[in-house]
Amino acid sequence: MNVSFVKMAVFISGVCLLFFSGCVTQQEMGSLDNRISELELRNVETRKTSQALKSGLNSRTQQEQALRRQAASVRARMEALDEELRILSGKVEELEYQLKQRKDADSAAVKAQQVQVSELFKAAKGNEERILRLEQYLNLEPSAKTPLPPKPAAKIKAGTQTPPPLSEDEIYRMAKQAFDQGDADTAKKKFKELIERYPKSERADNAQFWIGEIYYREKWYEKAILEYQKVIENYPKGNKVPASLLKQGLAFKNLGDKANARLILEELIRKYPKTSEAKIARDKLKNLK
């Protein structure tokens, strides 16, 4: 309400009172002025309060809109990351299929060579027997025999008792020893054996992590990212999840994908802020800006 209008209304009311009552004392006029001043102050304070409330409401609305935009951006980036992981998985499966085809072809070539060697051995043995018969027929002294190709080693028949299966600690120790010595194939085989035979072992998450490390050493970063992802998904409470997130981020960085590298490292810092891996991630993020 307009202050001038209030004052005018009060003034008219006072005049009317003077008209109908006859006269008003000086004290009553002073009281009337005080009431008018008090109403003016209250009106000003009410306006200030209303303006402050409107300003606070606008600020909160802007903050909520910013949070919604940020959440939408994070969701979009996570969806893009999932899509890239699916693409990487497809590429890895294709490469694994090609490797299997190559191994099968190599295996077939080795078998063919073994068959040729076996046939040569049989032919040489037949020639030796014919030469011996000719020498006996001609009554000649036996000639010095040319060394024949070695016979294929006979398969050792399994005994009645099979050795007891290795414990999870023994398998892990053998796998880790092979890994430290640079024997990637043996290490990978033993780590997989541990996971398959003892899937609930406390060392299973470590074994899966070391498989990822083998591919990371070989600079097959796409495959390493997928192996680290198995640690994160299959062993979410294991002690290798922070390390797996860190190595995923570094693998994306080595592939030149700075956006996903930054996303993974930020997730590591947010979920595991007090770990040594988070400290390394903070240092790496400085170089990704």
C-alpha positions as CSV (number, residue, x, y, z in Angstrom):
1,M,0.0,0.0,0.0
2,N,1.2,3.5,-0.8
3,V,2.5,5.4,2.2
4,S,1.2,8.8,1.0
5,F,-2.2,7.3,0.7
6,V,-2.1,6.0,4.2
7,K,-1.0,9.4,5.5
8,M,-3.8,11.1,3.6
9,A,-6.4,8.6,4.9
10,V,-5.2,9.1,8.5
11,F,-5.3,12.9,8.0
12,I,-8.8,12.9,6.6
13,S,-9.9,10.7,9.5
14,G,-8.4,13.2,11.9
15,V,-10.1,16.1,10.2
16,C,-13.4,14.2,10.4
17,L,-12.9,13.6,14.1
18,L,-12.2,17.3,14.6
19,F,-15.3,18.1,12.7
20,F,-17.5,15.7,14.6
21,S,-15.9,16.1,18.0
22,G,-15.2,19.7,17.9
23,C,-11.6,19.9,18.9
24,V,-8.5,17.7,19.4
25,T,-5.7,18.3,21.9
26,Q,-2.1,18.7,21.0
27,Q,-1.2,15.5,22.7
28,E,-3.7,13.5,20.6
29,M,-2.2,15.0,17.5
30,G,1.3,14.0,18.5
31,S,0.1,10.4,19.2
32,L,-1.5,10.4,15.8
33,D,1.8,11.4,14.1
34,N,3.7,8.7,16.0
35,R,1.2,6.1,14.8
36,I,1.7,7.3,11.2
37,S,5.5,7.1,11.5
38,E,5.3,3.6,13.0
39,L,3.1,2.4,10.1
40,E,5.6,3.9,7.6
41,L,8.5,2.0,9.3
42,R,6.6,-1.2,9.3
43,N,5.7,-0.8,5.6
44,V,9.4,-0.3,4.7
45,E,10.5,-3.3,6.8
46,T,7.8,-5.4,5.1
47,R,9.1,-4.4,1.7
48,K,12.7,-5.2,2.6
49,T,11.7,-8.6,3.9
50,S,9.6,-9.4,0.8
51,Q,12.5,-8.4,-1.4
52,A,15.0,-10.6,0.5
53,L,12.7,-13.6,0.3
54,K,12.3,-13.1,-3.5
55,S,16.1,-12.8,-3.9
56,G,16.7,-16.0,-1.9
57,L,14.1,-17.9,-3.8
58,N,15.7,-16.8,-7.2
59,S,19.1,-17.8,-5.9
60,R,17.9,-21.2,-4.8
61,T,16.1,-21.8,-8.1
62,Q,19.3,-21.0,-10.0
63,Q,21.3,-23.4,-7.8
64,E,18.8,-26.2,-8.4
65,Q,18.9,-25.6,-12.2
66,A,22.7,-25.7,-12.1
67,L,22.7,-29.0,-10.2
68,R,20.2,-30.5,-12.6
69,R,22.3,-29.5,-15.6
70,Q,25.4,-30.9,-13.9
71,A,23.6,-34.2,-13.1
72,A,22.4,-34.5,-16.7
73,S,25.9,-33.9,-17.9
74,V,27.4,-36.6,-15.7
75,R,24.7,-39.1,-16.8
76,A,25.4,-38.3,-20.4
77,R,29.1,-38.8,-19.9
78,M,28.6,-42.1,-18.0
79,E,26.3,-43.4,-20.8
80,A,28.9,-42.4,-23.4
81,L,31.5,-44.3,-21.3
82,D,29.3,-47.4,-21.2
83,E,28.9,-47.3,-24.9
84,E,32.7,-47.0,-25.4
85,L,33.2,-50.0,-23.1
86,R,30.7,-52.0,-25.2
87,I,32.6,-51.0,-28.3
88,L,35.9,-52.0,-26.8
89,S,34.4,-55.3,-25.7
90,G,33.3,-56.0,-29.2
91,K,36.8,-55.2,-30.6
92,V,38.5,-57.4,-28.0
93,E,36.2,-60.3,-28.8
94,E,37.0,-59.9,-32.5
95,L,40.7,-59.8,-31.8
96,E,40.4,-62.9,-29.5
97,Y,38.6,-64.7,-32.2
98,Q,41.3,-63.8,-34.8
99,L,44.0,-65.0,-32.3
100,K,42.1,-68.3,-31.8
101,Q,41.9,-68.8,-35.5
102,R,45.6,-68.1,-35.9
103,K,46.4,-70.5,-33.0
104,D,44.2,-73.2,-34.6
105,A,46.0,-72.7,-37.9
106,D,49.4,-72.9,-36.2
107,S,48.2,-76.0,-34.3
108,A,47.1,-77.7,-37.6
109,A,50.5,-76.8,-39.2
110,V,52.3,-78.4,-36.2
111,K,50.2,-81.5,-36.4
112,A,50.9,-81.8,-40.1
113,Q,54.6,-81.5,-39.5
114,Q,54.4,-84.2,-36.8
115,V,52.6,-86.5,-39.3
116,Q,55.4,-85.8,-41.9
117,V,58.1,-86.6,-39.3
118,S,56.3,-89.8,-38.3
119,E,56.1,-90.9,-42.0
120,L,59.7,-90.1,-42.5
121,F,60.6,-92.1,-39.5
122,K,58.6,-95.1,-40.8
123,A,60.2,-94.8,-44.3
124,A,63.7,-94.6,-42.8
125,K,63.0,-97.6,-40.6
126,G,61.7,-99.6,-43.7
127,N,64.8,-98.6,-45.7
128,E,67.0,-99.8,-42.9
129,E,65.3,-103.2,-42.7
130,R,65.6,-103.6,-46.5
131,I,69.3,-102.7,-46.4
132,L,69.8,-105.3,-43.6
133,R,68.1,-108.0,-45.6
134,L,70.2,-107.2,-48.7
135,E,73.4,-107.4,-46.6
136,Q,72.4,-110.8,-45.2
137,Y,71.5,-112.0,-48.7
138,L,74.8,-111.0,-50.1
139,N,76.7,-112.2,-47.0
140,L,78.2,-108.8,-46.3
141,E,79.2,-107.4,-43.0
142,P,76.6,-105.0,-41.6
143,S,77.3,-101.4,-42.4
144,A,77.5,-98.7,-39.8
145,K,73.9,-97.7,-39.2
146,T,73.0,-94.1,-39.8
147,P,71.2,-92.8,-36.7
148,L,67.5,-92.8,-37.2
149,P,65.2,-90.0,-36.3
150,P,64.2,-90.4,-32.6
151,K,61.0,-92.2,-32.0
152,P,58.1,-90.1,-30.7
153,A,58.0,-90.2,-27.0
154,A,55.5,-92.7,-25.7
155,K,52.7,-91.3,-23.6
156,I,53.2,-92.0,-20.0
157,K,50.2,-93.8,-18.7
158,A,48.6,-92.2,-15.7
159,G,49.0,-94.1,-12.5
160,T,46.1,-95.4,-10.4
161,Q,46.4,-92.4,-8.1
162,T,46.1,-88.8,-9.3
163,P,48.0,-86.0,-7.4
164,P,45.9,-83.9,-5.1
165,P,44.7,-80.6,-6.6
166,L,46.7,-77.5,-5.7
167,S,45.4,-75.2,-3.1
168,E,44.4,-71.6,-3.9
169,D,47.5,-70.3,-2.1
170,E,49.8,-72.6,-4.1
171,I,48.1,-71.6,-7.4
172,Y,48.3,-67.9,-6.5
173,R,52.0,-68.2,-5.5
174,M,52.9,-69.9,-8.8
175,A,50.9,-67.3,-10.8
176,K,52.5,-64.3,-9.0
177,Q,56.0,-65.8,-9.4
178,A,55.4,-66.3,-13.1
179,F,54.1,-62.7,-13.3
180,D,57.2,-61.3,-11.5
181,Q,59.5,-63.3,-13.8
182,G,57.8,-61.9,-16.9
183,D,56.2,-65.2,-18.0
184,A,52.8,-63.6,-19.0
185,D,51.2,-66.7,-20.5
186,T,51.8,-68.9,-17.4
187,A,50.8,-66.2,-15.0
188,K,47.6,-65.5,-16.9
189,K,46.7,-69.2,-17.1
190,K,47.3,-69.7,-13.3
191,F,45.4,-66.6,-12.3
192,K,42.4,-67.7,-14.4
193,E,42.7,-71.2,-12.9
194,L,42.5,-69.7,-9.4
195,I,39.4,-67.7,-10.4
196,E,37.7,-70.7,-12.0
197,R,38.5,-73.2,-9.2
198,Y,38.1,-70.9,-6.2
199,P,35.7,-68.1,-7.3
200,K,35.0,-67.1,-3.7
201,S,38.6,-67.0,-2.7
202,E,39.9,-63.8,-1.0
203,R,42.6,-63.8,-3.6
204,A,40.2,-63.9,-6.6
205,D,40.0,-60.1,-6.9
206,N,43.8,-59.8,-6.8
207,A,44.1,-62.5,-9.5
208,Q,41.6,-60.7,-11.7
209,F,43.5,-57.4,-11.2
210,W,46.9,-59.0,-12.1
211,I,45.3,-60.3,-15.4
212,G,44.5,-56.7,-16.2
213,E,48.1,-55.8,-15.3
214,I,49.4,-58.3,-17.8
215,Y,47.5,-56.7,-20.6
216,Y,48.5,-53.3,-19.4
217,R,52.1,-54.3,-19.6
218,E,51.6,-55.6,-23.1
219,K,50.1,-52.1,-23.9
220,W,46.8,-53.8,-24.9
221,Y,44.9,-51.1,-23.1
222,E,41.4,-51.9,-24.4
223,K,41.6,-55.4,-23.0
224,A,43.2,-54.2,-19.8
225,I,40.3,-51.7,-19.3
226,L,37.8,-54.6,-19.6
227,E,39.7,-56.8,-17.2
228,Y,39.9,-54.0,-14.6
229,Q,36.1,-53.5,-15.1
230,K,35.6,-57.2,-14.0
231,V,37.4,-56.3,-10.7
232,I,35.1,-53.3,-10.1
233,E,31.9,-55.2,-11.0
234,N,32.6,-58.7,-9.6
235,Y,34.4,-57.7,-6.4
236,P,33.0,-54.3,-5.4
237,K,34.1,-54.7,-1.8
238,G,37.6,-55.9,-2.6
239,N,40.8,-54.0,-1.9
240,K,41.7,-53.8,-5.6
241,V,38.8,-51.5,-6.8
242,P,40.7,-48.2,-6.2
243,A,43.7,-49.6,-8.1
244,S,41.5,-50.8,-10.9
245,L,39.9,-47.4,-11.3
246,L,43.3,-45.7,-11.3
247,K,44.7,-48.1,-14.0
248,Q,41.5,-47.7,-16.1
249,G,42.0,-44.0,-16.1
250,L,45.7,-44.3,-17.0
251,A,44.8,-46.8,-19.8
252,F,42.3,-44.3,-21.3
253,K,44.9,-41.6,-21.0
254,N,47.4,-43.8,-22.9
255,L,44.8,-44.3,-25.6
256,G,44.5,-40.5,-25.9
257,D,40.9,-40.5,-24.5
258,K,41.4,-37.6,-21.9
259,A,37.6,-37.2,-21.4
260,N,37.0,-40.7,-20.1
261,A,40.4,-40.7,-18.3
262,R,39.3,-37.6,-16.4
263,L,35.9,-39.1,-15.6
264,I,37.3,-42.3,-14.2
265,L,39.9,-40.5,-12.1
266,E,37.3,-38.1,-10.7
267,E,35.1,-41.0,-9.8
268,L,38.1,-42.6,-7.9
269,I,38.7,-39.4,-5.9
270,R,35.0,-39.1,-5.1
271,K,34.5,-42.7,-3.9
272,Y,37.9,-43.3,-2.3
273,P,39.3,-39.9,-1.4
274,K,41.7,-41.1,1.4
275,T,43.5,-43.8,-0.6
276,S,46.9,-43.5,-2.1
277,E,45.4,-44.2,-5.5
278,A,43.3,-41.0,-5.1
279,K,46.4,-39.0,-4.4
280,I,48.0,-40.3,-7.6
281,A,44.7,-39.5,-9.5
282,R,44.8,-35.9,-8.3
283,D,48.3,-35.5,-9.6
284,K,47.4,-37.1,-13.0
285,L,44.3,-34.8,-13.3
286,K,46.6,-31.8,-13.3
287,N,48.1,-33.0,-16.6
288,L,44.8,-33.7,-18.2
289,K,43.5,-30.1,-18.1
